[in-house]
């Protein structure tokens, strides 16, 4: 039983480390702010949730401590990370950061015209 | 983490730096969790929650600052 649990914890920790590595490479290599933001927010969030889940299982099963603060932290990060990513992307657009020159769609560009037509 | 620090220092625009700082905070949470597993102590687990909240507040205030230039708006100008 405890051997299987050890393998599960190890799998969670390795998956979290791999996802964080992917997020770091994405932030380094992608061309503009929006794609970098996508890499950072999604991949780092999933990696952090894997690592915290592994930590929770470790303390619960190996030591018998039910630590509700880790569960609360998982829920909090899961809720707030997309909100933070969205806010940063919107602020970057309004402060005039350029898109990558190979991007094909810019829906926010003619938002004002659309608003004027439909009001 | 080194890559993220590189992006914080080098990053061409300010939103780049904010994105990298947010990801740095999130990675710091992971490192705290791993250290607390490594030394078998559950005393550090409050730090995880605190760092999560601080990273989120920092991101939100930075984005408000980038968008309007004022962090706390006052609408009562009469």
N, CA and C atoms of all chains as a GROMACS GRO file, in nm:
protein
  591
    1UNK      N    1   0.082  -0.121   0.000
    1UNK     CA    2   0.000   0.000   0.000
    1UNK      C    3   0.086   0.126   0.000
    2UNK      N    4   0.176   0.135   0.095
    2UNK     CA    5   0.255   0.258   0.104
    2UNK      C    6   0.355   0.270  -0.010
    3UNK      N    7   0.388   0.154  -0.070
    3UNK     CA    8   0.479   0.159  -0.185
    3UNK      C    9   0.408   0.221  -0.307
    4UNK      N   10   0.282   0.178  -0.326
    4UNK     CA   11   0.204   0.235  -0.435
    4UNK      C   12   0.186   0.385  -0.416
    5UNK      N   13   0.161   0.424  -0.290
    5UNK     CA   14   0.143   0.566  -0.261
    5UNK      C   15   0.270   0.643  -0.291
    6UNK      N   16   0.385   0.582  -0.260
    6UNK     CA   17   0.511   0.648  -0.292
    6UNK      C   18   0.525   0.672  -0.441
    7UNK      N   19   0.484   0.570  -0.521
    7UNK     CA   20   0.494   0.589  -0.666
    7UNK      C   21   0.401   0.700  -0.714
    8UNK      N   22   0.280   0.707  -0.653
    8UNK     CA   23   0.186   0.811  -0.696
    8UNK      C   24   0.240   0.949  -0.662
    9UNK      N   25   0.298   0.963  -0.541
    9UNK     CA   26   0.355   1.093  -0.502
    9UNK      C   27   0.470   1.132  -0.593
   10UNK      N   28   0.555   1.034  -0.625
   10UNK     CA   29   0.666   1.061  -0.715
   10UNK      C   30   0.620   1.102  -0.852
   11UNK      N   31   0.511   1.038  -0.899
   11UNK     CA   32   0.458   1.076  -1.030
   11UNK      C   33   0.408   1.220  -1.029
   12UNK      N   34   0.337   1.258  -0.920
   12UNK     CA   35   0.287   1.395  -0.914
   12UNK      C   36   0.401   1.495  -0.912
   13UNK      N   37   0.504   1.466  -0.832
   13UNK     CA   38   0.615   1.562  -0.823
   13UNK      C   39   0.689   1.574  -0.956
   14UNK      N   40   0.710   1.461  -1.024
   14UNK     CA   41   0.781   1.468  -1.152
   14UNK      C   42   0.699   1.542  -1.256
   15UNK      N   43   0.567   1.516  -1.257
   15UNK     CA   44   0.482   1.586  -1.354
   15UNK      C   45   0.484   1.736  -1.328
   16UNK      N   46   0.480   1.775  -1.199
   16UNK     CA   47   0.483   1.917  -1.168
   16UNK      C   48   0.613   1.982  -1.209
   17UNK      N   49   0.724   1.914  -1.184
   17UNK     CA   50   0.854   1.969  -1.225
   17UNK      C   51   0.865   1.982  -1.375
   18UNK      N   52   0.813   1.881  -1.448
   18UNK     CA   53   0.819   1.886  -1.594
   18UNK      C   54   0.735   2.002  -1.648
   19UNK      N   55   0.615   2.021  -1.589
   19UNK     CA   56   0.530   2.129  -1.638
   19UNK      C   57   0.590   2.265  -1.608
   20UNK      N   58   0.656   2.279  -1.491
   20UNK     CA   59   0.720   2.406  -1.462
   20UNK      C   60   0.835   2.433  -1.558
   21UNK      N   61   0.906   2.326  -1.595
   21UNK     CA   62   1.015   2.342  -1.693
   21UNK      C   63   0.961   2.386  -1.828
   22UNK      N   64   0.847   2.326  -1.867
   22UNK     CA   65   0.784   2.365  -1.994
   22UNK      C   66   0.743   2.511  -1.991
   23UNK      N   67   0.689   2.556  -1.875
   23UNK     CA   68   0.649   2.696  -1.863
   23UNK      C   69   0.769   2.788  -1.876
   24UNK      N   70   0.880   2.748  -1.814
   24UNK     CA   71   0.999   2.833  -1.820
   24UNK      C   72   1.052   2.842  -1.963
   25UNK      N   73   1.053   2.728  -2.036
   25UNK     CA   74   1.099   2.732  -2.175
   25UNK      C   75   1.005   2.816  -2.260
   26UNK      N   76   0.872   2.807  -2.231
   26UNK     CA   77   0.778   2.887  -2.307
   26UNK      C   78   0.801   3.035  -2.286
   27UNK      N   79   0.825   3.074  -2.160
   27UNK     CA   80   0.849   3.216  -2.133
   27UNK      C   81   0.977   3.261  -2.201
   28UNK      N   82   1.075   3.172  -2.212
   28UNK     CA   83   1.199   3.214  -2.278
   28UNK      C   84   1.184   3.222  -2.428
   29UNK      N   85   1.113   3.129  -2.492
   29UNK     CA   86   1.125   3.113  -2.635
   29UNK      C   87   1.014   3.177  -2.718
   30UNK      N   88   0.895   3.201  -2.658
   30UNK     CA   89   0.783   3.245  -2.739
   30UNK      C   90   0.798   3.392  -2.780
   31UNK      N   91   0.733   3.434  -2.890
   31UNK     CA   92   0.771   3.561  -2.951
   31UNK      C   93   0.714   3.686  -2.886
   32UNK      N   94   0.589   3.688  -2.835
   32UNK     CA   95   0.540   3.816  -2.784
   32UNK      C   96   0.474   3.799  -2.647
   33UNK      N   97   0.421   3.908  -2.593
   33UNK     CA   98   0.375   3.911  -2.455
   33UNK      C   99   0.261   3.814  -2.432
   34UNK      N  100   0.169   3.806  -2.531
   34UNK     CA  101   0.047   3.729  -2.508
   34UNK      C  102   0.075   3.581  -2.506
   35UNK      N  103   0.160   3.532  -2.597
   35UNK     CA  104   0.192   3.390  -2.595
   35UNK      C  105   0.275   3.355  -2.472
   36UNK      N  106   0.362   3.447  -2.430
   36UNK     CA  107   0.439   3.422  -2.308
   36UNK      C  108   0.348   3.414  -2.187
   37UNK      N  109   0.249   3.502  -2.184
   37UNK     CA  110   0.154   3.502  -2.074
   37UNK      C  111   0.076   3.372  -2.070
   38UNK      N  112   0.038   3.324  -2.188
   38UNK     CA  113  -0.033   3.196  -2.199
   38UNK      C  114   0.052   3.083  -2.140
   39UNK      N  115   0.178   3.078  -2.180
   39UNK     CA  116   0.266   2.972  -2.130
   39UNK      C  117   0.280   2.981  -1.980
   40UNK      N  118   0.308   3.102  -1.931
   40UNK     CA  119   0.336   3.117  -1.788
   40UNK      C  120   0.214   3.081  -1.705
   41UNK      N  121   0.096   3.137  -1.742
   41UNK     CA  122  -0.017   3.118  -1.652
   41UNK      C  123  -0.066   2.974  -1.655
   42UNK      N  124  -0.086   2.917  -1.773
   42UNK     CA  125  -0.146   2.783  -1.776
   42UNK      C  126  -0.051   2.676  -1.725
   43UNK      N  127   0.067   2.672  -1.783
   43UNK     CA  128   0.155   2.559  -1.753
   43UNK      C  129   0.207   2.566  -1.610
   44UNK      N  130   0.239   2.688  -1.564
   44UNK     CA  131   0.288   2.698  -1.428
   44UNK      C  132   0.179   2.666  -1.328
   45UNK      N  133   0.054   2.702  -1.360
   45UNK     CA  134  -0.055   2.670  -1.268
   45UNK      C  135  -0.074   2.520  -1.255
   46UNK      N  136  -0.072   2.451  -1.369
   46UNK     CA  137  -0.090   2.306  -1.362
   46UNK      C  138   0.026   2.239  -1.289
   47UNK      N  139   0.148   2.289  -1.313
   47UNK     CA  140   0.263   2.231  -1.245
   47UNK      C  141   0.256   2.251  -1.095
   48UNK      N  142   0.215   2.373  -1.054
   48UNK     CA  143   0.208   2.401  -0.911
   48UNK      C  144   0.099   2.317  -0.847
   49UNK      N  145  -0.012   2.295  -0.918
   49UNK     CA  146  -0.118   2.213  -0.858
   49UNK      C  147  -0.072   2.071  -0.842
   50UNK      N  148   0.006   2.017  -0.938
   50UNK     CA  149   0.058   1.881  -0.924
   50UNK      C  150   0.151   1.872  -0.805
   51UNK      N  151   0.240   1.970  -0.790
   51UNK     CA  152   0.337   1.963  -0.681
   51UNK      C  153   0.267   1.974  -0.546
   52UNK      N  154   0.168   2.063  -0.535
   52UNK     CA  155   0.099   2.078  -0.407
   52UNK      C  156   0.016   1.955  -0.374
   53UNK      N  157  -0.042   1.892  -0.478
   53UNK     CA  158  -0.118   1.769  -0.454
   53UNK      C  159  -0.026   1.659  -0.404
   54UNK      N  160   0.094   1.652  -0.462
   54UNK     CA  161   0.192   1.554  -0.413
   54UNK      C  162   0.231   1.580  -0.270
   55UNK      N  163   0.249   1.709  -0.234
   55UNK     CA  164   0.284   1.744  -0.096
   55UNK      C  165   0.173   1.705   0.001
   56UNK      N  166   0.048   1.733  -0.042
   56UNK     CA  167  -0.066   1.700   0.045
   56UNK      C  168  -0.074   1.550   0.068
   57UNK      N  169  -0.058   1.471  -0.040
   57UNK     CA  170  -0.066   1.326  -0.024
   57UNK      C  171   0.047   1.274   0.064
   58UNK      N  172   0.166   1.333   0.049
   58UNK     CA  173   0.281   1.292   0.130
   58UNK      C  174   0.253   1.312   0.278
   59UNK      N  175   0.206   1.433   0.314
   59UNK     CA  176   0.183   1.458   0.457
   59UNK      C  177   0.065   1.380   0.508
   60UNK      N  178  -0.036   1.354   0.422
   60UNK     CA  179  -0.154   1.285   0.470
   60UNK      C  180  -0.128   1.137   0.491
   61UNK      N  181  -0.058   1.074   0.401
   61UNK     CA  182  -0.047   0.929   0.406
   61UNK      C  183   0.077   0.885   0.482
   62UNK      N  184   0.189   0.953   0.459
   62UNK     CA  185   0.312   0.908   0.527
   62UNK      C  186   0.310   0.952   0.673
   63UNK      N  187   0.268   1.076   0.702
   63UNK     CA  188   0.272   1.126   0.839
   63UNK      C  189   0.136   1.127   0.907
   64UNK      N  190   0.027   1.113   0.830
   64UNK     CA  191  -0.105   1.114   0.892
   64UNK      C  192  -0.154   1.251   0.932
   65UNK      N  193  -0.097   1.355   0.872
   65UNK     CA  194  -0.142   1.490   0.904
   65UNK      C  195  -0.233   1.536   0.792
   66UNK      N  196  -0.360   1.565   0.826
   66UNK     CA  197  -0.449   1.619   0.725
   66UNK      C  198  -0.432   1.769   0.724
   67UNK      N  199  -0.364   1.820   0.620
   67UNK     CA  200  -0.329   1.961   0.620
   67UNK      C  201  -0.422   2.036   0.527
   68UNK      N  202  -0.519   2.107   0.584
   68UNK     CA  203  -0.620   2.169   0.499
   68UNK      C  204  -0.567   2.295   0.433
   69UNK      N  205  -0.455   2.348   0.483
   69UNK     CA  206  -0.403   2.472   0.424
   69UNK      C  207  -0.351   2.448   0.282
   70UNK      N  208  -0.296   2.328   0.258
   70UNK     CA  209  -0.247   2.300   0.124
   70UNK      C  210  -0.363   2.289   0.026
   71UNK      N  211  -0.473   2.225   0.072
   71UNK     CA  212  -0.591   2.217  -0.014
   71UNK      C  213  -0.644   2.356  -0.045
   72UNK      N  214  -0.647   2.442   0.058
   72UNK     CA  215  -0.693   2.579   0.038
   72UNK      C  216  -0.603   2.653  -0.061
   73UNK      N  217  -0.472   2.629  -0.051
   73UNK     CA  218  -0.379   2.694  -0.143
   73UNK      C  219  -0.403   2.645  -0.286
   74UNK      N  220  -0.431   2.516  -0.304
   74UNK     CA  221  -0.458   2.463  -0.439
   74UNK      C  222  -0.580   2.531  -0.498
   75UNK      N  223  -0.687   2.538  -0.418
   75UNK     CA  224  -0.810   2.600  -0.469
   75UNK      C  225  -0.787   2.747  -0.502
   76UNK      N  226  -0.712   2.815  -0.413
   76UNK     CA  227  -0.688   2.958  -0.434
   76UNK      C  228  -0.609   2.982  -0.561
   77UNK      N  229  -0.503   2.904  -0.583
   77UNK     CA  230  -0.422   2.924  -0.702
   77UNK      C  231  -0.502   2.890  -0.828
   78UNK      N  232  -0.584   2.785  -0.817
   78UNK     CA  233  -0.666   2.746  -0.932
   78UNK      C  234  -0.765   2.854  -0.969
   79UNK      N  235  -0.814   2.928  -0.869
   79UNK     CA  236  -0.910   3.034  -0.899
   79UNK      C  237  -0.838   3.159  -0.950
   80UNK      N  238  -0.729   3.198  -0.885
   80UNK     CA  239  -0.675   3.331  -0.912
   80UNK      C  240  -0.576   3.337  -1.028
   81UNK      N  241  -0.514   3.228  -1.067
   81UNK     CA  242  -0.413   3.237  -1.172
   81UNK      C  243  -0.473   3.277  -1.308
   82UNK      N  244  -0.589   3.220  -1.351
   82UNK     CA  245  -0.645   3.269  -1.477
   82UNK      C  246  -0.689   3.414  -1.470
   83UNK      N  247  -0.739   3.457  -1.352
   83UNK     CA  248  -0.780   3.597  -1.338
   83UNK      C  249  -0.659   3.689  -1.354
   84UNK      N  250  -0.549   3.652  -1.291
   84UNK     CA  251  -0.428   3.733  -1.303
   84UNK      C  252  -0.376   3.737  -1.445
   85UNK      N  253  -0.379   3.622  -1.513
   85UNK     CA  254  -0.332   3.619  -1.651
   85UNK      C  255  -0.417   3.706  -1.742
   86UNK      N  256  -0.547   3.700  -1.722
   86UNK     CA  257  -0.637   3.780  -1.804
   86UNK      C  258  -0.613   3.928  -1.780
   87UNK      N  259  -0.598   3.967  -1.652
   87UNK     CA  260  -0.576   4.109  -1.622
   87UNK      C  261  -0.447   4.159  -1.684
   88UNK      N  262  -0.343   4.076  -1.677
   88UNK     CA  263  -0.215   4.119  -1.733
   88UNK      C  264  -0.225   4.133  -1.884
   89UNK      N  265  -0.295   4.038  -1.950
   89UNK     CA  266  -0.306   4.047  -2.095
   89UNK      C  267  -0.384   4.172  -2.135
   90UNK      N  268  -0.492   4.202  -2.061
   90UNK     CA  269  -0.571   4.319  -2.095
   90UNK      C  270  -0.491   4.447  -2.074
   91UNK      N  271  -0.418   4.453  -1.963
   91UNK     CA  272  -0.338   4.572  -1.936
   91UNK      C  273  -0.230   4.588  -2.041
   92UNK      N  274  -0.171   4.476  -2.087
   92UNK     CA  275  -0.068   4.484  -2.190
   92UNK      C  276  -0.128   4.536  -2.320
   93UNK      N  277  -0.252   4.490  -2.353
   93UNK     CA  278  -0.312   4.539  -2.477
   93UNK      C  279  -0.342   4.687  -2.468
   94UNK      N  280  -0.396   4.730  -2.355
   94UNK     CA  281  -0.433   4.872  -2.345
   94UNK      C  282  -0.312   4.962  -2.332
   95UNK      N  283  -0.200   4.908  -2.284
   95UNK     CA  284  -0.081   4.992  -2.276
   95UNK      C  285  -0.001   4.984  -2.405
   96UNK      N  286  -0.056   4.917  -2.508
   96UNK     CA  287   0.002   4.926  -2.640
   96UNK      C  288   0.118   4.834  -2.669
   97UNK      N  289   0.117   4.715  -2.611
   97UNK     CA  290   0.220   4.619  -2.647
   97UNK      C  291   0.188   4.559  -2.784
   98UNK      N  292   0.290   4.539  -2.865
   98UNK     CA  293   0.267   4.493  -3.002
   98UNK      C  294   0.243   4.343  -3.006
   99UNK      N  295   0.157   4.301  -3.102
   99UNK     CA  296   0.141   4.159  -3.127
   99UNK      C  297   0.258   4.109  -3.211
  100UNK      N  298   0.272   3.977  -3.215
  100UNK     CA  299   0.372   3.917  -3.301
  100UNK      C  300   0.333   3.944  -3.446
  101UNK      N  301   0.430   3.967  -3.535
  101UNK     CA  302   0.392   4.009  -3.670
  101UNK      C  303   0.334   3.895  -3.752
  102UNK      N  304   0.331   3.773  -3.700
  102UNK     CA  305   0.266   3.664  -3.774
  102UNK      C  306   0.130   3.627  -3.717
  103UNK      N  307   0.080   3.704  -3.617
  103UNK     CA  308  -0.053   3.675  -3.564
  103UNK      C  309  -0.157   3.711  -3.669
  104UNK      N  310  -0.265   3.634  -3.676
  104UNK     CA  311  -0.359   3.655  -3.784
  104UNK      C  312  -0.486   3.725  -3.739
  105UNK      N  313  -0.522   3.721  -3.612
  105UNK     CA  314  -0.647   3.782  -3.570
  105UNK      C  315  -0.624   3.881  -3.459
  106UNK      N  316  -0.695   3.991  -3.464
  106UNK     CA  317  -0.692   4.088  -3.356
  106UNK      C  318  -0.835   4.136  -3.334
  107UNK      N  319  -0.906   4.068  -3.245
  107UNK     CA  320  -1.047   4.098  -3.230
  107UNK      C  321  -1.073   4.228  -3.157
  108UNK      N  322  -0.978   4.267  -3.070
  108UNK     CA  323  -1.002   4.387  -2.992
  108UNK      C  324  -0.981   4.514  -3.073
  109UNK      N  325  -0.923   4.500  -3.196
  109UNK     CA  326  -0.885   4.620  -3.268
  109UNK      C  327  -1.007   4.700  -3.314
  110UNK      N  328  -1.110   4.628  -3.361
  110UNK     CA  329  -1.228   4.700  -3.406
  110UNK      C  330  -1.343   4.687  -3.306
  111UNK      N  331  -1.308   4.681  -3.179
  111UNK     CA  332  -1.413   4.672  -3.077
  111UNK      C  333  -1.488   4.804  -3.065
  112UNK      N  334  -1.416   4.916  -3.077
  112UNK     CA  335  -1.482   5.044  -3.058
  112UNK      C  336  -1.582   5.071  -3.170
  113UNK      N  337  -1.542   5.034  -3.295
  113UNK     CA  338  -1.634   5.051  -3.407
  113UNK      C  339  -1.760   4.966  -3.387
  114UNK      N  340  -1.738   4.843  -3.340
  114UNK     CA  341  -1.850   4.753  -3.315
  114UNK      C  342  -1.943   4.811  -3.208
  115UNK      N  343  -1.883   4.868  -3.105
  115UNK     CA  344  -1.964   4.926  -2.998
  115UNK      C  345  -2.045   5.044  -3.050
  116UNK      N  346  -1.983   5.124  -3.138
  116UNK     CA  347  -2.054   5.240  -3.189
  116UNK      C  348  -2.171   5.198  -3.278
  117UNK      N  349  -2.151   5.087  -3.353
  117UNK     CA  350  -2.260   5.043  -3.440
  117UNK      C  351  -2.377   4.986  -3.362
  118UNK      N  352  -2.348   4.920  -3.250
  118UNK     CA  353  -2.453   4.845  -3.181
  118UNK      C  354  -2.504   4.916  -3.057
  119UNK      N  355  -2.488   5.046  -3.048
  119UNK     CA  356  -2.536   5.111  -2.927
  119UNK      C  357  -2.651   5.207  -2.961
  120UNK      N  358   1.371   2.854  -1.350
  120UNK     CA  359   1.377   2.976  -1.271
  120UNK      C  360   1.478   3.073  -1.327
  121UNK      N  361   1.592   3.021  -1.374
  121UNK     CA  362   1.693   3.109  -1.431
  121UNK      C  363   1.640   3.178  -1.557
  122UNK      N  364   1.565   3.100  -1.636
  122UNK     CA  365   1.505   3.158  -1.755
  122UNK      C  366   1.408   3.268  -1.721
  123UNK      N  367   1.331   3.246  -1.614
  123UNK     CA  368   1.235   3.350  -1.576
  123UNK      C  369   1.306   3.474  -1.526
  124UNK      N  370   1.415   3.456  -1.452
  124UNK     CA  371   1.491   3.573  -1.405
  124UNK      C  372   1.549   3.650  -1.522
  125UNK      N  373   1.596   3.573  -1.625
  125UNK     CA  374   1.647   3.638  -1.747
  125UNK      C  375   1.539   3.725  -1.810
  126UNK      N  376   1.415   3.672  -1.814
  126UNK     CA  377   1.308   3.748  -1.877
  126UNK      C  378   1.271   3.869  -1.793
  127UNK      N  379   1.282   3.857  -1.659
  127UNK     CA  380   1.253   3.973  -1.574
  127UNK      C  381   1.353   4.085  -1.602
  128UNK      N  382   1.480   4.052  -1.615
  128UNK     CA  383   1.580   4.157  -1.632
  128UNK      C  384   1.580   4.210  -1.774
  129UNK      N  385   1.574   4.119  -1.873
  129UNK     CA  386   1.594   4.159  -2.011
  129UNK      C  387   1.469   4.214  -2.075
  130UNK      N  388   1.352   4.153  -2.035
  130UNK     CA  389   1.226   4.164  -2.106
  130UNK      C  390   1.199   4.293  -2.180
  131UNK      N  391   1.157   4.290  -2.305
  131UNK     CA  392   1.148   4.412  -2.385
  131UNK      C  393   1.046   4.512  -2.334
  132UNK      N  394   0.933   4.467  -2.282
  132UNK     CA  395   0.833   4.561  -2.233
  132UNK      C  396   0.802   4.533  -2.086
  133UNK      N  397   0.727   4.624  -2.026
  133UNK     CA  398   0.693   4.606  -1.885
  133UNK      C  399   0.598   4.489  -1.859
  134UNK      N  400   0.495   4.463  -1.942
  134UNK     CA  401   0.412   4.345  -1.917
  134UNK      C  402   0.490   4.214  -1.918
  135UNK      N  403   0.596   4.206  -1.999
  135UNK     CA  404   0.682   4.088  -1.996
  135UNK      C  405   0.737   4.065  -1.857
  136UNK      N  406   0.785   4.173  -1.798
  136UNK     CA  407   0.845   4.160  -1.665
  136UNK      C  408   0.741   4.118  -1.562
  137UNK      N  409   0.618   4.171  -1.577
  137UNK     CA  410   0.516   4.135  -1.479
  137UNK      C  411   0.478   3.988  -1.492
  138UNK      N  412   0.466   3.941  -1.617
  138UNK     CA  413   0.434   3.800  -1.639
  138UNK      C  414   0.541   3.711  -1.577
  139UNK      N  415   0.667   3.749  -1.599
  139UNK     CA  416   0.776   3.666  -1.546
  139UNK      C  417   0.779   3.672  -1.394
  140UNK      N  418   0.744   3.788  -1.336
  140UNK     CA  419   0.742   3.795  -1.190
  140UNK      C  420   0.633   3.708  -1.132
  141UNK      N  421   0.517   3.706  -1.198
  141UNK     CA  422   0.408   3.620  -1.152
  141UNK      C  423   0.451   3.474  -1.155
  142UNK      N  424   0.513   3.434  -1.264
  142UNK     CA  425   0.557   3.294  -1.274
  142UNK      C  426   0.666   3.264  -1.172
  143UNK      N  427   0.748   3.365  -1.141
  143UNK     CA  428   0.851   3.344  -1.038
  143UNK      C  429   0.788   3.318  -0.902
  144UNK      N  430   0.682   3.395  -0.869
  144UNK     CA  431   0.614   3.373  -0.742
  144UNK      C  432   0.555   3.234  -0.733
  145UNK      N  433   0.495   3.189  -0.845
  145UNK     CA  434   0.434   3.057  -0.848
  145UNK      C  435   0.541   2.948  -0.831
  146UNK      N  436   0.657   2.970  -0.896
  146UNK     CA  437   0.764   2.871  -0.880
  146UNK      C  438   0.820   2.871  -0.739
  147UNK      N  439   0.818   2.987  -0.674
  147UNK     CA  440   0.865   2.994  -0.536
  147UNK      C  441   0.777   2.911  -0.444
  148UNK      N  442   0.646   2.910  -0.472
  148UNK     CA  443   0.554   2.826  -0.395
  148UNK      C  444   0.595   2.680  -0.408
  149UNK      N  445   0.627   2.638  -0.532
  149UNK     CA  446   0.667   2.498  -0.553
  149UNK      C  447   0.793   2.466  -0.476
  150UNK      N  448   0.887   2.561  -0.471
  150UNK     CA  449   1.012   2.533  -0.402
  150UNK      C  450   0.990   2.523  -0.252
  151UNK      N  451   0.899   2.607  -0.198
  151UNK     CA  452   0.869   2.596  -0.055
  151UNK      C  453   0.808   2.460  -0.024
  152UNK      N  454   0.716   2.414  -0.111
  152UNK     CA  455   0.654   2.283  -0.087
  152UNK      C  456   0.758   2.173  -0.091
  153UNK      N  457   0.850   2.178  -0.187
  153UNK     CA  458   0.951   2.072  -0.198
  153UNK      C  459   1.044   2.074  -0.078
  154UNK      N  460   1.082   2.194  -0.030
  154UNK     CA  461   1.172   2.202   0.086
  154UNK      C  462   1.103   2.148   0.210
  155UNK      N  463   0.974   2.180   0.226
  155UNK     CA  464   0.905   2.130   0.345
  155UNK      C  465   0.887   1.980   0.340
  156UNK      N  466   0.880   1.920   0.219
  156UNK     CA  467   0.878   1.774   0.213
  156UNK      C  468   1.015   1.718   0.242
  157UNK      N  469   1.118   1.793   0.201
  157UNK     CA  470   1.255   1.741   0.214
  157UNK      C  471   1.297   1.734   0.360
  158UNK      N  472   1.256   1.832   0.442
  158UNK     CA  473   1.299   1.828   0.581
  158UNK      C  474   1.189   1.778   0.673
  159UNK      N  475   1.080   1.719   0.616
  159UNK     CA  476   0.976   1.652   0.692
  159UNK      C  477   0.910   1.742   0.796
  160UNK      N  478   0.883   1.865   0.759
  160UNK     CA  479   0.821   1.953   0.856
  160UNK      C  480   0.701   2.020   0.793
  161UNK      N  481   0.591   2.027   0.866
  161UNK     CA  482   0.474   2.092   0.808
  161UNK      C  483   0.458   2.234   0.860
  162UNK      N  484   0.566   2.293   0.905
  162UNK     CA  485   0.556   2.429   0.957
  162UNK      C  486   0.561   2.532   0.846
  163UNK      N  487   0.604   2.490   0.726
  163UNK     CA  488   0.618   2.588   0.619
  163UNK      C  489   0.493   2.603   0.535
  164UNK      N  490   0.388   2.526   0.568
  164UNK     CA  491   0.278   2.519   0.472
  164UNK      C  492   0.190   2.642   0.477
  165UNK      N  493   0.201   2.721   0.585
  165UNK     CA  494   0.130   2.850   0.582
  165UNK      C  495   0.193   2.943   0.480
  166UNK      N  496   0.326   2.929   0.465
  166UNK     CA  497   0.399   3.018   0.374
  166UNK      C  498   0.347   3.003   0.231
  167UNK      N  499   0.304   2.879   0.196
  167UNK     CA  500   0.252   2.855   0.061
  167UNK      C  501   0.130   2.941   0.035
  168UNK      N  502   0.036   2.938   0.130
  168UNK     CA  503  -0.087   3.014   0.114
  168UNK      C  504  -0.057   3.163   0.106
  169UNK      N  505   0.031   3.207   0.195
  169UNK     CA  506   0.065   3.350   0.199
  169UNK      C  507   0.129   3.396   0.069
  170UNK      N  508   0.221   3.314   0.015
  170UNK     CA  509   0.288   3.352  -0.109
  170UNK      C  510   0.190   3.355  -0.226
  171UNK      N  511   0.093   3.260  -0.225
  171UNK     CA  512  -0.006   3.261  -0.332
  171UNK      C  513  -0.085   3.389  -0.331
  172UNK      N  514  -0.132   3.430  -0.213
  172UNK     CA  515  -0.211   3.552  -0.203
  172UNK      C  516  -0.128   3.673  -0.244
  173UNK      N  517  -0.003   3.678  -0.198
  173UNK     CA  518   0.080   3.794  -0.230
  173UNK      C  519   0.109   3.803  -0.379
  174UNK      N  520   0.133   3.689  -0.445
  174UNK     CA  521   0.161   3.692  -0.588
  174UNK      C  522   0.039   3.742  -0.664
  175UNK      N  523  -0.081   3.697  -0.621
  175UNK     CA  524  -0.202   3.740  -0.692
  175UNK      C  525  -0.225   3.889  -0.675
  176UNK      N  526  -0.208   3.939  -0.551
  176UNK     CA  527  -0.230   4.082  -0.528
  176UNK      C  528  -0.129   4.165  -0.607
  177UNK      N  529  -0.004   4.118  -0.612
  177UNK     CA  530   0.098   4.189  -0.688
  177UNK      C  531   0.062   4.196  -0.835
  178UNK      N  532   0.015   4.084  -0.892
  178UNK     CA  533  -0.020   4.083  -1.033
  178UNK      C  534  -0.136   4.179  -1.062
  179UNK      N  535  -0.238   4.174  -0.976
  179UNK     CA  536  -0.354   4.259  -1.000
  179UNK      C  537  -0.317   4.406  -0.990
  180UNK      N  538  -0.235   4.441  -0.890
  180UNK     CA  539  -0.202   4.583  -0.876
  180UNK      C  540  -0.112   4.630  -0.988
  181UNK      N  541  -0.022   4.543  -1.035
  181UNK     CA  542   0.062   4.582  -1.148
  181UNK      C  543  -0.021   4.604  -1.274
  182UNK      N  544  -0.122   4.519  -1.295
  182UNK     CA  545  -0.200   4.536  -1.418
  182UNK      C  546  -0.285   4.661  -1.410
  183UNK      N  547  -0.338   4.692  -1.290
  183UNK     CA  548  -0.412   4.817  -1.278
  183UNK      C  549  -0.320   4.936  -1.303
  184UNK      N  550  -0.199   4.926  -1.253
  184UNK     CA  551  -0.103   5.034  -1.271
  184UNK      C  552  -0.070   5.054  -1.418
  185UNK      N  553  -0.053   4.942  -1.491
  185UNK     CA  554  -0.020   4.954  -1.633
  185UNK      C  555  -0.135   5.012  -1.711
  186UNK      N  556  -0.257   4.979  -1.668
  186UNK     CA  557  -0.370   5.019  -1.751
  186UNK      C  558  -0.405   5.166  -1.732
  187UNK      N  559  -0.413   5.209  -1.606
  187UNK     CA  560  -0.462   5.344  -1.582
  187UNK      C  561  -0.357   5.437  -1.523
  188UNK      N  562  -0.260   5.382  -1.455
  188UNK     CA  563  -0.164   5.469  -1.389
  188UNK      C  564  -0.201   5.498  -1.246
  189UNK      N  565  -0.321   5.456  -1.203
  189UNK     CA  566  -0.359   5.474  -1.064
  189UNK      C  567  -0.403   5.340  -1.008
  190UNK      N  568  -0.352   5.302  -0.894
  190UNK     CA  569  -0.384   5.169  -0.840
  190UNK      C  570  -0.520   5.170  -0.775
  191UNK      N  571  -0.548   5.268  -0.692
  191UNK     CA  572  -0.678   5.279  -0.627
  191UNK      C  573  -0.750   5.399  -0.686
  192UNK      N  574  -0.863   5.373  -0.753
  192UNK     CA  575  -0.933   5.484  -0.814
  192UNK      C  576  -1.030   5.544  -0.715
  193UNK      N  577  -1.045   5.674  -0.724
  193UNK     CA  578  -1.148   5.738  -0.644
  193UNK      C  579  -1.249   5.800  -0.739
  194UNK      N  580  -1.373   5.753  -0.730
  194UNK     CA  581  -1.474   5.804  -0.821
  194UNK      C  582  -1.543   5.928  -0.768
  195UNK      N  583  -1.525   5.955  -0.641
  195UNK     CA  584  -1.599   6.068  -0.583
  195UNK      C  585  -1.517   6.195  -0.600
  196UNK      N  586  -1.535   6.258  -0.714
  196UNK     CA  587  -1.460   6.379  -0.739
  196UNK      C  588  -1.544   6.504  -0.720
  197UNK      N  589  -1.664   6.486  -0.668
  197UNK     CA  590  -1.751   6.603  -0.654
  197UNK      C  591  -1.720   6.679  -0.526
   0.00000   0.00000   0.00000
